[in-house]
Amino acid sequence: MSVRVLIVDDHEVVRQGLRFVLEQEDGIEVVGEAGDGEAALRAVRALRPEVMLLDLVMPVMDGLRALRALREADDGPAPAVIVLTSFQEEDRVVEAVRLGALSFLSKTSAVDRVVEAVRAAAHGGSVLEPGIAALLVRQVRRAERPRPLDTLTPRERDVLAALARGRSNAEIARDLRMGRETVKSHVSSVLAKLGVSDRTQAAIYALQQGLVPLDEAL
């Protein structure tokens, strides 16, 4: 049976070009087109495509919002999504993948790559341009990296919270019941782990991370 494809792009010339290319291929049927995300959602419900080629930047409803709506919908199986766009901002790419896009291709991709992506998507496979694949690898590696705050010991977190409250070493020693030299050692360790150069920067970081409420900080 043919793979049923829906083309979603706000430029008619792009839609026509994709339709022409795909309809030359055996086993691929273009069942419809849409010019924005809302029209795409209606077409998905009416036409039940297996694969959707989706632009991200469109009027009325963009591609990311359409992806999110598809993910949240409860009206039958959603099509496999291939994002095809001229924009490759990192945030858009990562969010599209998180929302279920299988493949992510530039509009400058070769025709055979688009056809390959459609055939792969019909079976749950992915096709990614090398630049997009590298971007996703970097994102995964960043996600695996622990936050600086997570590298602190419980005692160091206590010291950092005290710094955010504007406490001196003497006050920290008194409040946490430890020697001043121990406090100095903890402060030095906190600065090193956070990658900051002074107590003020450490305090700002603690506030940004919500370690201390704003009304308790200096």
Backbone bond lengths (Angstrom), bond angles and torsions (degrees), N, CA, C in turn:
res aa  C-N    CA-C-N  psi(-1)  N-CA   C-N-CA  omega(-1)  CA-C   N-CA-C  phi
1 M - - - 1.459 - - 1.519 110.32 -
2 S 1.337 115.38 152.10 1.464 120.34 -179.03 1.526 111.07 -75.10
3 V 1.335 115.34 149.94 1.458 122.09 173.67 1.521 107.85 -80.33
4 R 1.317 116.99 122.10 1.463 122.25 -177.35 1.530 109.10 -86.46
5 V 1.333 116.81 122.87 1.466 122.32 -171.80 1.530 110.59 -121.20
6 L 1.337 115.62 136.65 1.464 122.72 172.02 1.519 108.21 -112.31
7 I 1.324 117.48 131.69 1.462 122.49 -179.86 1.526 108.77 -105.71
8 V 1.344 116.12 124.17 1.467 120.91 -177.53 1.529 109.21 -123.58
9 D 1.324 115.76 110.83 1.466 121.59 179.72 1.525 107.71 -159.98
10 D 1.322 117.43 142.54 1.465 118.97 -177.87 1.519 113.02 -80.47
11 H 1.319 118.11 -5.72 1.465 120.91 177.90 1.528 109.62 -102.92
12 E 1.317 116.19 117.61 1.462 120.62 -177.23 1.521 112.04 -61.29
13 V 1.338 116.67 -36.83 1.471 119.92 -179.35 1.523 110.36 -62.10
14 V 1.335 116.43 -40.28 1.471 120.48 178.55 1.528 109.67 -64.11
15 R 1.328 116.41 -45.24 1.468 119.66 179.96 1.527 111.00 -60.51
16 Q 1.331 115.22 -44.17 1.465 118.96 -179.22 1.522 111.21 -63.41
17 G 1.338 115.54 -40.61 1.461 119.42 179.64 1.517 112.02 -63.97
18 L 1.328 116.09 -44.15 1.465 119.88 179.15 1.529 111.11 -65.53
19 R 1.328 115.64 -41.51 1.474 119.02 178.38 1.525 110.77 -59.94
20 F 1.333 116.18 -45.93 1.465 119.89 -178.98 1.527 110.61 -59.59
21 V 1.331 116.50 -46.27 1.471 120.63 -178.46 1.523 110.99 -62.69
22 L 1.328 116.36 -48.44 1.464 119.88 -174.07 1.514 112.27 -69.79
23 E 1.323 116.73 -33.48 1.462 118.87 -177.99 1.531 112.71 -74.05
24 Q 1.314 117.46 -9.41 1.467 120.33 174.10 1.532 111.13 -81.55
25 E 1.327 116.00 -11.36 1.459 120.36 -174.25 1.531 111.42 -94.79
26 D 1.329 115.05 135.29 1.459 119.64 174.39 1.527 109.44 -66.84
27 G 1.306 115.60 139.68 1.455 119.45 174.72 1.510 114.62 82.23
28 I 1.345 118.83 10.03 1.466 122.27 177.27 1.530 107.95 -128.62
29 E 1.327 116.04 129.67 1.465 121.89 178.97 1.525 109.42 -126.23
30 V 1.314 117.31 122.21 1.465 121.82 175.16 1.520 107.14 -83.98
31 V 1.345 115.80 112.67 1.467 119.91 -174.64 1.520 112.87 -94.46
32 G 1.356 117.12 -12.15 1.452 118.18 179.95 1.509 113.08 179.18
33 E 1.335 114.46 172.20 1.461 122.36 178.49 1.526 109.00 -135.22
34 A 1.330 115.66 157.38 1.467 120.90 174.76 1.517 108.37 -148.63
35 G 1.349 115.46 148.44 1.461 119.95 -176.28 1.507 114.81 -104.45
36 D 1.341 117.96 -0.84 1.467 120.87 176.19 1.523 108.51 -159.50
37 G 1.326 116.43 173.22 1.448 120.66 -174.51 1.514 114.30 -64.78
38 E 1.322 117.12 -38.72 1.462 119.59 -179.76 1.529 110.90 -64.97
39 A 1.335 115.68 -44.05 1.468 119.64 177.04 1.521 110.66 -63.08
40 A 1.333 116.32 -35.02 1.464 120.46 178.91 1.528 110.96 -63.55
41 L 1.331 116.97 -42.98 1.463 120.29 179.88 1.525 110.93 -63.43
42 R 1.335 116.45 -40.37 1.460 119.45 177.26 1.531 110.97 -64.04
43 A 1.332 115.52 -40.90 1.465 120.02 -179.02 1.525 111.22 -66.76
44 V 1.319 116.65 -37.31 1.466 120.09 178.46 1.527 109.85 -61.58
45 R 1.334 116.51 -44.08 1.465 119.78 -179.75 1.531 111.57 -66.44
46 A 1.334 116.19 -37.75 1.469 119.67 -175.63 1.519 113.51 -81.74
47 L 1.338 116.40 -36.90 1.468 120.14 -170.00 1.527 114.09 -104.92
48 R 1.327 116.69 -18.18 1.464 121.84 179.77 1.538 113.22 50.92
49 P 1.345 117.19 55.74 1.468 118.97 176.94 1.523 110.76 -69.03
50 E 1.308 116.17 155.13 1.472 120.97 176.26 1.524 110.95 -89.23
51 V 1.334 116.02 -28.75 1.461 121.82 -178.72 1.522 108.72 -132.66
52 M 1.337 115.96 139.82 1.464 119.74 176.54 1.527 109.27 -126.32
53 L 1.328 115.86 125.12 1.465 122.02 170.87 1.521 106.57 -87.84
54 L 1.333 117.32 120.63 1.461 120.52 -168.65 1.523 112.32 -127.48
55 D 1.337 115.09 123.62 1.463 120.62 171.27 1.528 107.86 -79.35
56 L 1.324 117.37 150.56 1.461 120.27 179.85 1.523 112.69 -91.40
57 V 1.324 117.34 -37.38 1.461 120.94 -174.83 1.520 109.51 -101.24
58 M 1.350 115.10 104.84 1.462 121.28 -177.99 1.523 109.31 -144.99
59 P 1.328 117.19 158.26 1.472 119.96 176.17 1.528 110.94 -75.33
60 V 1.326 115.62 172.27 1.475 124.73 176.29 1.526 111.14 67.86
61 M 1.323 117.60 -65.19 1.461 123.13 175.27 1.514 108.21 -144.51
62 D 1.335 116.64 121.98 1.466 118.76 -177.10 1.527 110.88 -78.77
63 G 1.332 114.96 176.08 1.453 120.30 -175.22 1.511 114.20 -64.25
64 L 1.327 117.79 -38.32 1.464 120.47 -179.72 1.527 110.99 -65.08
65 R 1.328 116.73 -42.37 1.468 119.42 178.32 1.528 110.61 -65.37
66 A 1.319 116.30 -37.05 1.464 119.48 177.71 1.525 110.64 -65.86
67 L 1.319 116.44 -41.94 1.467 120.42 176.80 1.520 110.76 -59.64
68 R 1.333 115.85 -43.87 1.467 120.57 -179.26 1.528 110.29 -63.37
69 A 1.317 116.35 -42.01 1.466 120.28 179.18 1.526 111.27 -64.80
70 L 1.329 116.99 -39.52 1.461 120.51 177.25 1.514 111.19 -61.93
71 R 1.329 115.00 -41.13 1.465 119.62 -178.01 1.528 111.03 -66.45
72 E 1.330 116.26 -34.73 1.462 120.36 -176.58 1.528 112.41 -86.82
73 A 1.327 117.27 -14.41 1.464 120.50 -177.01 1.523 110.67 -70.06
74 D 1.308 114.66 151.06 1.465 120.40 179.51 1.527 109.24 -130.09
75 D 1.338 114.51 54.16 1.467 118.39 -176.87 1.523 111.42 -131.16
76 G 1.313 116.32 43.60 1.453 120.95 177.70 1.515 112.21 109.66
77 P 1.327 116.40 172.76 1.464 120.80 -177.98 1.525 112.18 -63.60
78 A 1.326 115.94 136.50 1.466 121.11 178.82 1.522 109.07 -85.10
79 P 1.334 117.04 151.68 1.468 119.21 177.13 1.521 111.45 -70.93
80 A 1.321 116.19 154.55 1.458 120.63 169.99 1.527 107.47 -69.74
81 V 1.327 116.57 135.55 1.467 120.15 -171.89 1.522 111.21 -109.89
82 I 1.327 114.72 130.00 1.468 122.62 171.32 1.518 106.99 -111.74
83 V 1.301 117.66 115.70 1.461 121.30 177.24 1.521 108.03 -82.46
84 L 1.321 115.34 125.53 1.462 121.77 -179.18 1.520 106.87 -128.86
85 T 1.313 117.51 108.53 1.461 120.17 -171.98 1.519 111.61 -149.19
86 S 1.319 115.03 162.32 1.469 120.17 175.69 1.511 111.01 -93.73
87 F 1.336 117.46 -3.97 1.459 121.85 -179.54 1.526 109.32 -106.09
88 Q 1.328 116.05 133.42 1.455 119.65 -177.73 1.534 111.26 -130.05
89 E 1.339 116.67 39.45 1.448 118.58 175.85 1.522 109.01 -63.22
90 E 1.318 115.74 139.16 1.462 120.76 -174.25 1.523 111.91 -56.99
91 D 1.324 117.45 -44.07 1.461 120.12 -177.23 1.519 111.48 -61.91
92 R 1.338 116.42 -40.12 1.466 119.94 180.00 1.528 110.96 -65.58
93 V 1.321 115.96 -42.98 1.464 120.42 -178.82 1.520 110.35 -61.00
94 V 1.328 116.00 -50.84 1.460 120.76 -176.67 1.528 110.80 -63.28
95 E 1.333 117.10 -42.90 1.457 120.08 -179.64 1.525 111.23 -65.12
96 A 1.329 116.57 -39.06 1.468 119.55 178.71 1.522 111.08 -62.04
97 V 1.320 116.54 -42.18 1.473 120.59 178.50 1.524 110.02 -65.36
98 R 1.328 116.69 -42.87 1.468 119.83 178.60 1.525 111.83 -60.92
99 L 1.317 116.11 -31.59 1.465 120.14 -178.43 1.521 112.51 -86.32
100 G 1.320 117.11 3.25 1.451 120.05 171.51 1.506 117.84 112.79
101 A 1.347 118.92 -0.30 1.468 119.67 178.04 1.526 110.26 -61.93
102 L 1.324 116.40 133.99 1.463 120.54 -178.64 1.523 112.29 -87.94
103 S 1.329 115.87 -40.43 1.459 120.52 -177.98 1.515 109.51 -127.39
104 F 1.324 115.82 154.70 1.460 120.75 -178.18 1.515 107.30 -140.64
105 L 1.340 116.21 107.60 1.460 121.03 -176.07 1.520 110.72 -123.02
106 S 1.322 115.72 147.18 1.451 121.49 172.99 1.522 109.28 -76.70
107 K 1.334 115.86 152.77 1.461 119.48 177.15 1.526 111.95 -67.61
108 T 1.316 116.52 -11.30 1.462 119.77 175.73 1.536 111.55 -90.86
109 S 1.325 117.34 3.97 1.465 120.68 179.56 1.524 110.60 -61.59
110 A 1.305 115.52 149.18 1.459 120.68 177.13 1.522 109.98 -63.95
111 V 1.318 115.62 150.98 1.459 121.64 -177.93 1.527 111.29 -56.80
112 D 1.323 116.75 -41.76 1.460 118.88 -177.03 1.529 111.83 -66.72
113 R 1.350 117.38 -25.75 1.462 120.04 176.37 1.524 110.41 -69.67
114 V 1.317 116.58 -38.94 1.465 120.02 178.11 1.528 110.00 -64.54
115 V 1.309 116.60 -45.20 1.467 120.46 178.39 1.523 110.15 -61.91
116 E 1.326 116.30 -43.72 1.464 121.02 177.81 1.526 111.08 -58.68
117 A 1.335 116.21 -42.76 1.459 120.68 -179.33 1.519 111.32 -64.47
118 V 1.339 117.50 -40.05 1.470 121.07 178.90 1.522 110.20 -63.20
119 R 1.308 116.79 -47.01 1.468 119.78 -179.40 1.533 110.85 -64.67
120 A 1.334 116.56 -39.64 1.466 119.93 179.64 1.526 110.87 -67.01
121 A 1.336 116.42 -43.17 1.464 120.66 -177.68 1.526 111.21 -61.71
122 A 1.325 117.03 -34.28 1.461 120.60 -179.73 1.515 112.14 -62.42
123 H 1.332 116.03 -20.28 1.468 121.45 179.29 1.530 111.87 -115.42
124 G 1.341 115.92 17.64 1.462 119.75 177.27 1.507 114.75 81.79
125 G 1.324 118.55 11.29 1.461 122.13 -178.77 1.519 112.31 -92.82
126 S 1.325 115.44 167.91 1.464 122.15 -177.50 1.519 111.30 -124.63
127 V 1.327 114.83 147.86 1.461 122.27 171.87 1.519 106.81 -131.74
128 L 1.315 116.75 123.27 1.462 121.41 -178.04 1.520 110.02 -127.10
129 E 1.330 116.07 138.72 1.455 119.50 171.84 1.530 108.33 -64.31
130 P 1.350 118.48 148.90 1.469 120.15 -178.55 1.528 113.82 -53.05
131 G 1.333 116.43 -40.71 1.467 118.80 -179.84 1.511 112.63 -64.52
132 I 1.331 116.84 -38.24 1.458 121.55 179.12 1.526 109.82 -69.40
133 A 1.324 116.74 -42.13 1.465 120.31 178.86 1.523 110.70 -60.28
134 A 1.326 116.61 -43.53 1.471 120.53 179.39 1.522 110.78 -63.43
135 L 1.336 116.35 -39.35 1.460 121.18 179.25 1.530 110.38 -61.74
136 L 1.332 117.20 -43.49 1.457 120.47 -179.43 1.526 111.73 -67.65
137 V 1.320 116.40 -36.26 1.470 119.70 176.24 1.525 110.32 -62.04
138 R 1.330 116.62 -43.75 1.470 119.87 178.06 1.518 110.69 -61.01
139 Q 1.332 116.79 -40.55 1.458 120.63 -179.25 1.530 110.95 -63.60
140 V 1.330 116.29 -43.14 1.464 120.48 179.40 1.521 110.36 -62.82
141 R 1.323 116.68 -42.70 1.462 119.90 180.00 1.518 111.42 -64.10
142 R 1.332 116.96 -38.85 1.469 120.20 177.61 1.521 110.44 -64.99
143 A 1.341 115.78 -38.98 1.461 119.27 -179.17 1.520 111.58 -66.32
144 E 1.344 116.15 -30.25 1.465 119.96 179.96 1.517 112.41 -77.14
145 R 1.334 115.59 -19.57 1.457 119.91 -179.11 1.527 109.79 -74.14
146 P 1.343 119.15 127.89 1.463 119.78 -179.02 1.524 111.66 -69.28
147 R 1.324 116.37 148.84 1.459 120.71 172.99 1.519 108.85 -64.29
148 P 1.331 117.99 147.00 1.475 119.30 176.88 1.524 112.33 -53.93
149 L 1.340 116.65 -37.24 1.462 119.70 -179.47 1.523 111.54 -61.46
150 D 1.337 116.05 -33.83 1.464 119.82 -177.82 1.526 112.62 -73.28
151 T 1.321 117.27 -13.17 1.467 120.09 179.29 1.524 112.24 -85.90
152 L 1.331 116.80 -9.68 1.462 119.99 -178.84 1.525 110.94 -79.10
153 T 1.334 115.42 144.88 1.460 119.94 172.32 1.529 108.64 -73.80
154 P 1.335 118.33 162.40 1.471 119.67 177.06 1.528 112.92 -53.60
155 R 1.344 117.28 -39.12 1.465 119.67 -179.84 1.522 110.79 -68.34
156 E 1.337 116.73 -38.79 1.461 119.65 178.27 1.526 111.31 -66.10
157 R 1.323 117.31 -34.40 1.473 119.97 175.51 1.524 110.56 -64.49
158 D 1.344 116.34 -38.07 1.462 119.87 176.73 1.527 110.70 -62.19
159 V 1.327 115.26 -42.10 1.466 120.07 179.59 1.526 110.06 -65.93
160 L 1.337 116.99 -42.59 1.459 120.30 178.95 1.534 110.62 -61.83
161 A 1.317 117.05 -42.12 1.464 120.33 177.83 1.528 110.60 -61.14
162 A 1.323 116.27 -39.12 1.459 119.84 178.43 1.523 111.30 -66.61
163 L 1.327 117.20 -37.87 1.467 120.69 176.45 1.527 110.06 -61.90
164 A 1.333 116.22 -41.35 1.464 119.93 -179.71 1.526 111.27 -65.25
165 R 1.318 115.97 -25.33 1.468 119.84 177.93 1.534 111.84 -88.21
166 G 1.329 115.98 4.27 1.459 120.66 175.99 1.518 114.54 79.63
167 R 1.326 117.95 20.45 1.453 120.78 -178.08 1.533 110.88 -76.16
168 S 1.320 115.89 143.72 1.469 121.72 173.48 1.524 108.69 -81.15
169 N 1.341 115.82 169.23 1.460 119.32 178.08 1.521 111.32 -59.88
170 A 1.339 116.67 -39.14 1.463 120.45 179.94 1.526 110.32 -63.52
171 E 1.337 116.78 -41.97 1.463 120.39 -179.93 1.522 111.46 -68.27
172 I 1.336 115.95 -37.75 1.462 119.54 177.70 1.520 110.10 -64.59
173 A 1.333 116.15 -43.62 1.462 120.74 178.89 1.522 111.01 -58.96
174 R 1.322 115.79 -41.90 1.467 119.80 -179.74 1.527 111.26 -69.02
175 D 1.347 116.80 -47.64 1.458 120.40 -175.39 1.530 112.13 -67.91
176 L 1.324 116.30 -37.76 1.465 120.02 -176.69 1.529 112.62 -97.26
177 R 1.331 115.51 0.03 1.466 121.26 176.10 1.525 111.76 56.97
178 M 1.304 114.32 58.64 1.468 120.37 176.22 1.525 108.70 -142.29
179 G 1.304 116.48 161.70 1.458 121.10 -179.89 1.520 111.69 -70.50
180 R 1.342 115.18 155.31 1.465 119.17 -177.92 1.524 111.39 -64.01
181 E 1.315 118.02 -36.20 1.460 120.30 178.90 1.528 110.69 -65.13
182 T 1.329 114.73 -37.04 1.474 118.82 177.05 1.522 110.05 -64.68
183 V 1.346 116.30 -41.29 1.465 119.88 177.25 1.517 110.58 -60.59
184 K 1.331 117.10 -46.03 1.466 120.84 179.19 1.521 110.94 -58.17
185 S 1.325 115.48 -40.71 1.464 119.83 179.76 1.527 110.66 -65.03
186 H 1.351 116.67 -42.54 1.461 120.12 178.98 1.528 111.44 -65.30
187 V 1.334 116.51 -41.14 1.469 120.20 179.34 1.526 110.16 -61.20
188 S 1.320 116.64 -45.57 1.472 120.42 178.95 1.519 111.08 -60.58
189 S 1.334 116.53 -41.11 1.463 120.61 179.82 1.520 110.97 -66.16
190 V 1.338 116.66 -40.97 1.467 121.18 178.88 1.529 110.42 -61.62
191 L 1.321 117.23 -47.24 1.466 120.80 -179.65 1.522 110.79 -59.91
192 A 1.332 115.99 -42.33 1.460 120.23 -178.32 1.524 111.27 -65.75
193 K 1.340 116.38 -44.80 1.462 119.78 -177.69 1.528 112.41 -68.08
194 L 1.331 115.92 -33.39 1.461 119.15 179.37 1.524 112.46 -82.33
195 G 1.332 116.14 -14.65 1.459 119.64 -179.07 1.508 113.05 71.65
196 V 1.338 116.34 33.18 1.466 121.01 178.97 1.529 108.54 -116.51
197 S 1.340 115.49 163.46 1.459 119.02 -172.16 1.520 114.11 -101.78
198 D 1.324 118.58 -15.11 1.466 118.36 -178.51 1.522 111.12 -151.53
199 R 1.331 115.00 174.81 1.455 122.04 -176.24 1.538 112.09 -65.16
200 T 1.326 116.32 -35.51 1.463 119.81 -179.27 1.522 111.22 -63.29
201 Q 1.327 116.58 -44.85 1.461 120.07 178.48 1.527 111.02 -64.12
202 A 1.327 116.18 -37.57 1.462 119.81 176.91 1.528 110.64 -63.41
203 A 1.335 116.12 -42.22 1.461 120.59 179.47 1.529 110.99 -63.29
204 I 1.328 116.89 -41.70 1.464 121.01 179.06 1.531 110.01 -62.72
205 Y 1.328 116.25 -42.34 1.469 120.32 178.33 1.528 110.46 -60.57
206 A 1.335 116.53 -43.56 1.466 120.29 -179.96 1.524 110.93 -60.33
207 L 1.324 116.66 -39.77 1.466 120.77 178.67 1.528 110.73 -66.85
208 Q 1.327 116.70 -42.28 1.464 121.01 179.72 1.523 111.46 -61.51
209 Q 1.331 116.04 -33.59 1.458 120.99 -178.75 1.528 112.85 -87.04
210 G 1.321 116.23 -2.01 1.458 119.86 178.77 1.512 114.33 74.88
211 L 1.332 116.59 19.64 1.467 119.71 -179.58 1.526 111.10 -68.34
212 V 1.325 116.31 -30.95 1.467 122.58 -179.19 1.525 107.93 -133.32
213 P 1.329 117.90 132.55 1.476 119.87 175.79 1.516 111.20 -60.69
214 L 1.327 115.91 147.46 1.470 120.36 -178.45 1.529 112.19 -57.76
215 D 1.318 117.36 -36.21 1.476 119.39 -176.39 1.526 113.10 -73.50
216 E 1.358 116.42 -5.96 1.451 119.68 177.25 1.519 111.75 -103.27
217 A 1.330 117.15 -4.54 1.458 121.13 -177.18 1.507 111.19 -98.83
218 L 1.327 114.55 160.06 1.469 120.06 176.31 1.527 108.99 -79.32
